[in-house]
Amino acid sequence: MGEEPPPGGLTIPLVTTHALAISSPPVQGGAGAQLPEPQTQLLWLQGHQETERAGHMPAAPPAPHPTMDPREAGQHGEATDGSQEDVAFNLVILSLTEGLGLGGLLGNGAVLWLLSSNVYRNPFAIYLLDVACADLIFLGCHMVAVVPDLLPGRLDFPGFVQTSLATLRFFCYIVGMSLLGAVSVEQCLAALFPAWHSCHRPRHLTTCVCALTWALCLLLHLLLSGACTQFFGEPSRHLCRALWLAAAALLATLCCTMCGASLLLLLHLERGPQRPPPRGFPALVLLTVLLFLFCGLPFGIYWLSRNLLWHIPHYFYHFSFLMAAVHCAAKPGVYFWLGSAQGRRLPLRLVLQRALGDEAELGAARDTSRRGLVDIAA
């Protein structure tokens, strides 16, 4: 009856006090326990009244941060060790990729230099010249683009540079794969139909096939850049996915073409009367296709999975980076190994001619060297 309001003119209604009894956490200690401090209680009640006017229930006070359990501390320590192991693993992959890439640049550069004067004498030399050019550009982009991919957060390039490197890298990859499919098909036709290939084959067929391959791959990547990036305007998600599915279908078609042509070529060579081991350019084609299936294909699978959002294992893309460098760096080694003569040291130009199967020119070179030896002896 004669109670005065608390200082400050704040009147606490019965509903608010009841809400305090419900919302506040129970006080341990029974009837003798002390209530919260008056200032803290008044502040909480003011906030409660404001939320009641707004028609919302008050949020529970924030819970204190629990003390970390020893098991959780061990898990955090393991995550730190795992991240350090990942960095060490990435450094190993990066070092191997850069070393193989440097060797591949030197090897493909030597192939380009040696084939530049022999490219019009043998039609298959045009294929090797274009493949070496595509591998050279791919390795140059791959060695730069792989650094921020394997060491994220430590060395980053601008977005335009990363997009350009990624586009050029996949463009050269598709070009090299398409040329490998074309040369395997032509070598299979040359083995199955030798009369047609030597007499009725169009003279500039190889040049036209290589030029058409570069043009179609460039068109595909211009469409991908226009649909999936902001080079030419706003990207279109549906068109981008459709184009990447078309690229996946192209990759599968080229793989099936290479495998089918190589299998037919191998069966034809095995069905011969004397069954000699494959040598010369047929052996080069078979080994190059086999090298692509084991070393070059993982990079294509990774690239399509990345753009089509397919799930792949965490370490698969590290493996694909390394195998892509192995694939491009090992091709010149295959050329020189197949063209080398056992027990003799030949110039690298003659080694490549042996790998290409230029038996007529090699025979002329042998006759010239023999005549020179006879003249010296006389």
C-alpha positions as CSV (number, residue, x, y, z in Angstrom):
1,M,0.0,0.0,0.0
2,G,2.6,2.5,1.1
3,E,5.5,1.2,-1.0
4,E,7.5,3.7,-2.9
5,P,8.9,3.0,-6.4
6,P,12.6,2.2,-6.8
7,P,14.9,5.1,-7.5
8,G,14.8,6.2,-11.1
9,G,11.1,5.8,-11.5
10,L,11.2,2.2,-12.7
11,T,8.2,0.1,-11.9
12,I,8.7,-3.7,-12.1
13,P,5.4,-5.4,-13.0
14,L,4.5,-8.8,-11.7
15,V,4.6,-10.4,-15.2
16,T,8.2,-9.3,-15.7
17,T,9.2,-10.6,-12.3
18,H,7.6,-13.9,-13.2
19,A,9.4,-13.9,-16.5
20,L,12.6,-13.3,-14.6
21,A,11.9,-16.3,-12.5
22,I,11.4,-18.5,-15.6
23,S,14.0,-17.2,-17.9
24,S,16.9,-16.7,-15.5
25,P,18.9,-19.8,-14.7
26,P,18.1,-21.5,-11.3
27,V,20.3,-20.3,-8.5
28,Q,22.1,-23.1,-6.6
29,G,22.3,-23.1,-2.9
30,G,18.6,-23.1,-1.8
31,A,16.8,-20.4,0.1
32,G,20.0,-19.0,1.6
33,A,21.5,-18.3,-1.9
34,Q,22.1,-14.7,-2.9
35,L,20.3,-13.2,-5.9
36,P,22.1,-11.5,-8.7
37,E,23.4,-7.9,-8.2
38,P,20.6,-5.3,-8.4
39,Q,22.3,-3.3,-11.2
40,T,22.7,-6.4,-13.5
41,Q,19.1,-7.4,-12.7
42,L,17.7,-4.0,-13.6
43,L,19.6,-3.9,-16.9
44,W,18.3,-7.4,-17.9
45,L,14.8,-6.4,-17.0
46,Q,15.0,-3.2,-19.2
47,G,16.1,-5.3,-22.1
48,H,13.3,-7.8,-21.4
49,Q,10.6,-5.1,-21.4
50,E,11.9,-3.8,-24.7
51,T,11.7,-7.2,-26.3
52,E,8.2,-7.7,-24.9
53,R,7.1,-4.5,-26.5
54,A,8.5,-5.7,-29.8
55,G,6.7,-9.0,-29.4
56,H,9.8,-11.2,-29.2
57,M,11.1,-13.5,-26.5
58,P,14.5,-12.5,-25.0
59,A,17.5,-14.4,-26.2
60,A,19.3,-16.5,-23.7
61,P,22.4,-15.0,-22.2
62,P,25.6,-16.2,-23.9
63,A,27.1,-19.3,-22.5
64,P,30.6,-19.1,-21.2
65,H,33.3,-20.6,-23.4
66,P,33.9,-24.1,-22.3
67,T,37.3,-25.3,-21.4
68,M,38.9,-27.4,-24.2
69,D,38.8,-31.1,-23.6
70,P,42.2,-32.8,-23.7
71,R,41.0,-35.1,-26.5
72,E,40.0,-32.0,-28.6
73,A,43.4,-30.5,-27.9
74,G,44.9,-33.6,-29.3
75,Q,42.7,-33.4,-32.4
76,H,43.8,-29.8,-33.0
77,G,47.4,-30.8,-32.7
78,E,46.9,-33.6,-35.2
79,A,45.3,-31.2,-37.6
80,T,48.3,-28.9,-37.3
81,D,50.6,-31.7,-38.0
82,G,48.5,-32.8,-40.9
83,S,48.6,-29.4,-42.4
84,Q,52.4,-29.3,-42.1
85,E,52.6,-32.7,-43.7
86,D,50.4,-31.4,-46.6
87,V,52.7,-28.4,-47.1
88,A,55.7,-30.7,-47.2
89,F,54.0,-33.0,-49.6
90,N,53.0,-30.1,-51.8
91,L,56.6,-28.9,-51.8
92,V,57.9,-32.3,-52.9
93,I,55.3,-32.4,-55.8
94,L,56.1,-28.8,-56.8
95,S,59.9,-29.5,-56.9
96,L,59.4,-32.7,-59.0
97,T,57.0,-30.9,-61.3
98,E,59.3,-27.9,-61.8
99,G,62.3,-30.2,-62.5
100,L,60.4,-32.4,-65.0
101,G,59.0,-29.3,-66.6
102,L,62.4,-27.8,-67.1
103,G,63.7,-31.0,-68.7
104,G,60.6,-31.2,-70.9
105,L,61.2,-27.6,-72.1
106,L,64.7,-28.5,-73.1
107,G,63.6,-31.8,-74.8
108,N,60.7,-30.3,-76.7
109,G,62.8,-27.3,-77.7
110,A,65.4,-29.7,-79.2
111,V,62.7,-31.6,-81.1
112,L,61.4,-28.3,-82.5
113,W,64.9,-27.3,-83.6
114,L,65.8,-30.6,-85.1
115,L,62.5,-31.1,-87.0
116,S,62.3,-27.6,-88.4
117,S,64.5,-28.6,-91.5
118,N,62.9,-32.0,-91.9
119,V,59.3,-31.2,-91.5
120,Y,58.3,-31.2,-95.2
121,R,60.2,-34.5,-96.1
122,N,58.0,-36.7,-93.8
123,P,54.3,-36.0,-93.2
124,F,54.5,-37.5,-89.8
125,A,57.2,-35.0,-88.8
126,I,54.5,-32.3,-89.0
127,Y,52.5,-34.1,-86.3
128,L,55.5,-34.4,-84.0
129,L,56.4,-30.7,-84.6
130,D,52.9,-29.5,-83.6
131,V,52.8,-31.9,-80.6
132,A,56.2,-30.6,-79.4
133,C,55.0,-27.0,-79.9
134,A,51.8,-27.7,-77.8
135,D,53.8,-29.5,-75.1
136,L,56.3,-26.6,-74.9
137,I,53.5,-24.0,-74.4
138,F,51.7,-26.3,-71.9
139,L,54.8,-26.9,-69.8
140,G,55.6,-23.1,-69.7
141,C,52.1,-22.4,-68.4
142,H,52.0,-25.5,-66.2
143,M,55.2,-24.6,-64.4
144,V,53.9,-21.1,-63.5
145,A,50.2,-22.0,-62.7
146,V,51.1,-25.0,-60.5
147,V,52.8,-22.8,-57.9
148,P,49.6,-21.1,-56.4
149,D,47.7,-24.3,-56.8
150,L,50.1,-26.3,-54.6
151,L,51.0,-23.4,-52.2
152,P,47.7,-21.5,-51.7
153,G,48.0,-18.4,-49.7
154,R,51.7,-18.1,-50.0
155,L,52.0,-17.0,-53.6
156,D,49.0,-15.8,-55.5
157,F,48.6,-14.2,-59.0
158,P,45.9,-11.8,-60.1
159,G,42.7,-13.3,-61.2
160,F,43.3,-12.4,-64.9
161,V,46.7,-14.0,-64.9
162,Q,45.4,-17.2,-63.3
163,T,42.4,-17.4,-65.8
164,S,44.7,-16.8,-68.8
165,L,47.2,-19.5,-67.6
166,A,44.4,-22.0,-67.0
167,T,42.8,-21.4,-70.3
168,L,46.0,-21.6,-72.3
169,R,47.1,-24.7,-70.4
170,F,43.9,-26.6,-71.1
171,F,43.9,-25.4,-74.7
172,C,47.4,-26.8,-75.4
173,Y,46.4,-30.0,-73.6
174,I,43.4,-30.5,-75.9
175,V,45.5,-29.7,-78.9
176,G,48.2,-32.2,-78.1
177,M,45.6,-34.9,-77.3
178,S,43.8,-34.2,-80.6
179,L,47.0,-34.4,-82.6
180,L,47.9,-37.6,-80.9
181,G,44.5,-39.1,-81.9
182,A,45.0,-37.9,-85.5
183,V,48.5,-39.4,-85.9
184,S,47.4,-42.7,-84.4
185,V,44.5,-42.9,-86.9
186,E,46.7,-42.0,-89.8
187,Q,49.4,-44.5,-88.8
188,C,46.7,-47.2,-88.5
189,L,45.4,-46.4,-92.0
190,A,49.0,-46.5,-93.3
191,A,49.5,-50.0,-91.8
192,L,46.1,-51.4,-92.9
193,F,46.0,-49.8,-96.4
194,P,49.6,-49.2,-97.4
195,A,48.9,-48.8,-101.2
196,W,46.2,-46.1,-100.6
197,H,48.4,-44.3,-98.1
198,S,51.4,-44.2,-100.4
199,C,49.6,-43.5,-103.7
200,H,46.2,-41.8,-103.1
201,R,46.8,-40.0,-99.8
202,P,46.3,-36.2,-100.3
203,R,49.6,-34.4,-100.3
204,H,48.7,-31.7,-97.7
205,L,46.5,-33.8,-95.5
206,T,48.7,-33.6,-92.5
207,T,49.0,-29.8,-92.7
208,C,45.3,-29.4,-93.1
209,V,44.5,-31.7,-90.1
210,C,47.0,-29.9,-87.9
211,A,45.6,-26.4,-88.9
212,L,42.0,-27.6,-88.4
213,T,42.9,-29.0,-85.0
214,W,44.4,-25.8,-83.7
215,A,41.4,-23.8,-85.1
216,L,38.7,-26.0,-83.6
217,C,40.4,-26.1,-80.2
218,L,40.8,-22.3,-80.3
219,L,37.1,-22.0,-81.1
220,L,36.1,-24.3,-78.2
221,H,38.2,-22.3,-75.8
222,L,36.9,-19.0,-77.0
223,L,33.3,-20.3,-76.4
224,L,34.4,-21.5,-72.9
225,S,35.9,-18.2,-72.1
226,G,32.9,-16.3,-73.2
227,A,30.4,-18.5,-71.4
228,C,32.3,-19.2,-68.2
229,T,34.3,-16.0,-67.5
230,Q,33.8,-12.3,-67.7
231,F,36.2,-11.8,-70.7
232,F,33.3,-11.0,-73.1
233,G,30.5,-10.1,-70.7
234,E,28.4,-11.8,-68.0
235,P,29.0,-15.6,-67.7
236,S,26.2,-18.0,-68.4
237,R,26.1,-21.0,-66.0
238,H,24.0,-23.3,-68.1
239,L,25.9,-22.6,-71.3
240,C,29.2,-23.0,-69.4
241,R,28.2,-26.4,-68.1
242,A,26.9,-27.5,-71.5
243,L,30.3,-26.6,-73.1
244,W,32.3,-28.4,-70.4
245,L,30.1,-31.5,-71.0
246,A,30.9,-31.2,-74.7
247,A,34.6,-31.0,-73.7
248,A,34.2,-34.1,-71.6
249,A,32.6,-35.9,-74.5
250,L,35.4,-34.7,-76.8
251,L,38.0,-36.1,-74.3
252,A,36.2,-39.5,-74.1
253,T,35.9,-39.6,-78.0
254,L,39.6,-38.9,-78.4
255,C,40.6,-41.5,-75.8
256,C,38.4,-44.2,-77.5
257,T,39.8,-43.2,-81.0
258,M,43.4,-43.5,-79.8
259,C,42.8,-46.8,-78.0
260,G,41.0,-48.3,-81.0
261,A,43.5,-47.2,-83.6
262,S,46.4,-48.3,-81.5
263,L,44.8,-51.7,-80.8
264,L,44.2,-52.2,-84.5
265,L,47.7,-51.2,-85.3
266,L,49.1,-53.6,-82.7
267,L,46.9,-56.5,-83.9
268,H,48.0,-55.8,-87.5
269,L,51.7,-55.9,-86.6
270,E,51.2,-59.1,-84.5
271,R,49.4,-60.9,-87.4
272,G,52.4,-60.4,-89.7
273,P,54.1,-63.5,-91.2
274,Q,57.3,-63.1,-89.2
275,R,55.9,-61.1,-86.3
276,P,58.7,-58.6,-86.0
277,P,58.7,-56.4,-82.9
278,P,57.2,-52.9,-83.7
279,R,59.8,-50.4,-84.6
280,G,60.1,-47.0,-86.2
281,F,57.1,-44.7,-86.2
282,P,54.5,-47.4,-85.4
283,A,56.3,-48.2,-82.2
284,L,56.6,-44.5,-81.5
285,V,52.8,-44.1,-81.8
286,L,52.0,-47.1,-79.6
287,L,54.4,-45.9,-76.8
288,T,53.1,-42.3,-77.0
289,V,49.5,-43.4,-76.7
290,L,50.4,-45.7,-73.8
291,L,52.2,-42.8,-72.1
292,F,49.2,-40.6,-72.5
293,L,46.8,-43.1,-71.0
294,F,48.9,-43.5,-67.9
295,C,50.4,-40.0,-67.5
296,G,48.4,-37.5,-69.5
297,L,44.8,-38.6,-68.9
298,P,44.7,-37.9,-65.2
299,F,45.2,-34.2,-65.8
300,G,42.2,-34.1,-68.2
301,I,40.1,-35.9,-65.6
302,Y,41.1,-33.5,-62.9
303,W,40.4,-30.5,-65.1
304,L,36.9,-31.7,-66.1
305,S,36.1,-32.6,-62.5
306,R,37.2,-29.2,-61.3
307,N,34.9,-27.3,-63.8
308,L,32.0,-29.7,-63.6
309,L,32.2,-29.9,-59.8
310,W,32.7,-33.7,-59.7
311,H,34.0,-35.1,-56.5
312,I,37.6,-36.4,-56.7
313,P,40.0,-37.5,-54.0
314,H,42.1,-34.7,-52.3
315,Y,45.5,-36.0,-53.5
316,F,44.4,-36.8,-57.1
317,Y,45.0,-33.3,-58.4
318,H,48.5,-33.3,-57.0
319,F,49.1,-36.6,-58.8
320,S,47.6,-35.2,-62.0
321,F,50.0,-32.2,-61.9
322,L,53.0,-34.4,-61.6
323,M,51.9,-36.9,-64.2
324,A,51.1,-34.1,-66.7
325,A,54.8,-32.9,-66.4
326,V,56.0,-36.5,-66.8
327,H,53.8,-36.9,-69.9
328,C,55.2,-33.9,-71.7
329,A,58.8,-34.4,-70.6
330,A,58.9,-38.1,-71.5
331,K,57.9,-37.7,-75.1
332,P,61.3,-36.4,-76.4
333,G,62.9,-39.2,-74.4
334,V,60.7,-41.8,-76.2
335,Y,61.7,-40.2,-79.6
336,F,65.4,-40.3,-79.0
337,W,65.3,-43.8,-77.4
338,L,63.5,-45.4,-80.3
339,G,65.7,-43.7,-82.9
340,S,69.0,-44.5,-81.2
341,A,71.1,-47.4,-82.6
342,Q,72.4,-49.9,-80.2
343,G,76.2,-49.8,-80.0
344,R,76.5,-46.7,-82.2
345,R,76.5,-43.0,-81.6
346,L,74.4,-41.0,-84.1
347,P,73.6,-37.3,-84.4
348,L,70.3,-36.3,-82.9
349,R,68.9,-35.4,-86.3
350,L,69.5,-38.9,-87.6
351,V,68.1,-40.3,-84.3
352,L,64.8,-38.5,-85.0
353,Q,64.8,-39.6,-88.6
354,R,65.2,-43.2,-87.5
355,A,62.3,-42.7,-85.1
356,L,60.2,-41.3,-87.9
357,G,61.1,-44.1,-90.2
358,D,63.0,-42.2,-92.9
359,E,64.8,-45.3,-94.0
360,A,65.5,-44.0,-97.5
361,E,67.2,-40.9,-96.3
362,L,69.1,-42.9,-93.7
363,G,70.3,-45.3,-96.5
364,A,71.5,-42.3,-98.5
365,A,73.4,-41.0,-95.5
366,R,75.0,-44.4,-95.0
367,D,76.0,-44.6,-98.6
368,T,77.5,-41.1,-98.5
369,S,79.5,-42.0,-95.4
370,R,80.7,-45.2,-96.9
371,R,81.8,-43.5,-100.1
372,G,83.7,-40.9,-98.0
373,L,85.4,-43.7,-96.1
374,V,86.4,-45.4,-99.4
375,D,87.8,-42.2,-100.8
376,I,89.8,-41.6,-97.6
377,A,91.2,-45.2,-97.8
378,A,92.1,-44.8,-101.4
